Amino acid sequence: MTENNYFRVSVKVEYEDDKGRVKYKKEEYLVNAIGPTDVETKVVKEMEGTGDYEIVSIVQTKILAVLN
């Protein structure tokens, strides 16, 4: 694998609504990483302090580059 691998990551995040009920939402991230283990490390660092979450899937994309 080369350094320019992009992975689509789905994360299930737990949150509390206005009435105090526990709800879940799905968040999607595009991560530039060497492999799935590197992806997990980056997501854990990004989600630090946000509460409970679960990485649902990590899928390598065919994206070659992200242009700004």
Backbone bond lengths (Angstrom), bond angles and torsions (degrees), N, CA, C in turn:
res aa  C-N    CA-C-N  psi(-1)  N-CA   C-N-CA  omega(-1)  CA-C   N-CA-C  phi
1 M - - - 1.451 - - 1.526 110.10 -
2 T 1.311 114.58 142.98 1.456 118.98 177.41 1.521 109.78 -93.56
3 E 1.320 115.97 172.93 1.462 120.17 -178.21 1.525 112.64 -70.25
4 N 1.328 118.68 -24.30 1.456 120.97 -178.19 1.522 111.62 -93.45
5 N 1.299 116.27 61.10 1.457 122.23 173.51 1.517 107.38 -105.42
6 Y 1.316 115.41 130.88 1.461 120.57 178.49 1.512 109.12 -111.65
7 F 1.314 115.54 133.51 1.454 122.04 -178.39 1.522 109.44 -120.23
8 R 1.342 115.97 137.58 1.465 121.64 173.92 1.518 106.32 -93.34
9 V 1.319 115.48 123.96 1.460 121.55 -175.32 1.526 109.17 -118.99
10 S 1.328 116.03 127.65 1.463 121.73 174.34 1.519 108.47 -102.78
11 V 1.332 115.37 130.08 1.459 121.10 -178.48 1.526 108.16 -126.03
12 K 1.336 116.63 129.40 1.466 121.55 175.24 1.516 107.35 -95.42
13 V 1.335 115.44 119.29 1.459 121.80 -174.85 1.529 109.38 -111.80
14 E 1.322 115.81 132.91 1.465 121.43 177.96 1.524 108.96 -91.77
15 Y 1.339 116.10 136.76 1.456 120.57 176.22 1.524 109.25 -147.06
16 E 1.305 115.76 166.46 1.463 121.71 -179.28 1.523 108.34 -108.44
17 D 1.340 117.15 129.65 1.465 119.85 179.06 1.523 111.04 -81.52
18 D 1.338 116.71 -177.60 1.465 121.80 -176.63 1.522 113.46 -61.32
19 K 1.318 117.09 -25.03 1.466 121.52 -178.56 1.526 112.39 -94.42
20 G 1.324 116.65 5.50 1.458 120.85 177.78 1.516 114.48 85.41
21 R 1.323 116.89 7.46 1.470 119.91 178.99 1.520 110.42 -84.55
22 V 1.323 115.68 144.03 1.461 121.01 178.19 1.525 108.12 -80.67
23 K 1.319 115.11 127.29 1.463 122.19 179.24 1.525 108.62 -127.18
24 Y 1.326 114.87 167.25 1.458 120.71 177.98 1.520 109.41 -128.34
25 K 1.317 115.82 144.82 1.461 120.47 173.26 1.522 108.26 -133.64
26 K 1.320 114.93 152.02 1.460 121.20 -179.34 1.524 108.29 -101.58
27 E 1.319 116.37 129.17 1.454 122.16 177.39 1.521 108.44 -117.94
28 E 1.326 116.13 143.51 1.461 122.23 179.67 1.524 109.46 -113.76
29 Y 1.315 116.54 138.08 1.454 122.28 178.52 1.521 109.30 -131.40
30 L 1.325 116.33 146.89 1.453 122.92 171.98 1.516 106.09 -109.24
31 V 1.323 116.39 119.44 1.459 121.04 -172.53 1.521 110.01 -121.02
32 N 1.325 116.51 128.59 1.459 122.64 173.84 1.522 106.40 -89.04
33 A 1.333 116.46 114.12 1.460 119.88 -175.61 1.527 110.49 -151.30
34 I 1.313 115.31 165.53 1.464 121.73 179.29 1.528 110.88 -75.08
35 G 1.323 116.57 -39.47 1.458 121.27 -178.88 1.519 110.19 -164.21
36 P 1.334 117.05 -179.90 1.462 121.28 -177.22 1.529 114.73 -57.61
37 T 1.306 118.43 -35.94 1.462 120.88 179.14 1.530 110.28 -65.92
38 D 1.322 116.42 -40.38 1.457 121.78 176.66 1.534 110.48 -65.21
39 V 1.326 116.41 -39.16 1.468 121.14 176.67 1.520 109.83 -58.88
40 E 1.322 116.64 -49.29 1.462 121.19 -178.60 1.529 110.92 -59.01
41 T 1.307 116.87 -43.16 1.465 121.25 178.83 1.528 111.03 -59.88
42 K 1.338 116.69 -43.78 1.467 120.76 -179.06 1.526 111.73 -68.49
43 V 1.325 117.24 -38.21 1.464 120.40 179.51 1.526 110.39 -68.16
44 V 1.319 117.77 -42.71 1.468 121.57 178.32 1.528 109.80 -58.69
45 K 1.323 116.64 -42.84 1.469 120.24 179.25 1.529 110.43 -65.03
46 E 1.329 117.63 -41.78 1.465 122.17 -179.60 1.529 111.65 -65.83
47 M 1.327 117.75 -37.29 1.456 122.59 -174.50 1.523 112.73 -87.17
48 E 1.324 117.74 -1.43 1.459 122.53 -179.28 1.530 110.76 -52.08
49 G 1.327 116.52 126.45 1.449 121.69 176.27 1.519 115.50 82.08
50 T 1.328 118.15 6.31 1.466 120.74 -178.03 1.526 113.11 -95.28
51 G 1.305 118.67 -1.98 1.460 120.67 -178.16 1.517 111.00 100.86
52 D 1.333 115.40 -158.69 1.465 120.57 -177.00 1.521 111.00 -77.89
53 Y 1.325 115.62 138.31 1.458 121.89 177.64 1.521 108.40 -154.00
54 E 1.318 115.58 165.28 1.458 121.09 178.49 1.522 107.96 -143.64
55 I 1.320 116.89 130.38 1.457 120.92 173.98 1.523 106.69 -76.87
56 V 1.334 116.27 116.12 1.462 121.49 -175.00 1.523 110.83 -88.45
57 S 1.338 116.73 -42.15 1.467 118.54 179.74 1.520 110.94 -153.76
58 I 1.335 113.71 151.52 1.462 122.58 174.02 1.525 105.66 -131.55
59 V 1.342 116.01 116.85 1.455 120.67 -177.13 1.521 109.03 -127.46
60 Q 1.339 116.30 127.43 1.457 119.50 177.09 1.526 108.78 -72.84
61 T 1.337 115.27 134.38 1.467 120.55 -179.31 1.530 109.81 -98.01
62 K 1.322 114.84 172.90 1.461 120.78 174.84 1.525 111.11 -97.44
63 I 1.332 117.22 11.82 1.464 122.12 -179.75 1.529 108.77 -66.91
64 L 1.321 116.18 129.39 1.465 121.42 -179.45 1.514 112.32 -89.35
65 A 1.345 116.18 -36.41 1.462 120.22 -177.90 1.516 108.98 -160.90
66 V 1.319 114.51 156.76 1.465 121.65 173.73 1.532 105.50 -109.48
67 L 1.314 115.31 119.52 1.459 120.44 -177.07 1.512 110.15 -98.89
68 N 1.302 117.33 133.46 1.466 121.87 179.20 1.504 110.36 -99.33
